[in-house]
Amino acid sequence: MPLSTPFGRASVYRLVVLVVFLAVVGLAVSFSDEPLEPTFVAMSVLVAAYLLASAFDSVRNHPLFNVANAAWLTVVFALWHVSTDGSIVVLAFVVLSAAGTVVEAYNYRNDTSYLRIDF
């Protein structure tokens, strides 16, 4: 169900996911007694910005969306890796998402869709 906005058509469902994410982060912050870690704040802001931007059809239909999506995921995993004191599993996610970024950059440059899972 699309919603018409001054920025173009937006997906109501994706906006609901953004609101739920913000509510969960808000609850987590409000019930935590510990100070906020900079990596938690950075990851939360990046995820919220991604959820907001990807709600708009014009963003999702842009040719660079897949490259930006893969690069965003690499940054989020890298921040997660830094915040977990060097977890090898999260490092594997960083490497895989970086490889995905390279593949998406190649796909964008050559107008292909190799190794892309579209559903």
Buried (B, 14 or more C-beta within 10 A) or exposed (E): EEBEEEEBEBBEEBBEBBEEBBEEBEEEEEEEEEEEEEBBEBBBEBBBEBBBBBBBBEBBEEEEBBBBBBBBBBBBBBBBBBBEEEEEEBBEBBEEBBEBBEBBBEBBEEEEEEEEEEE
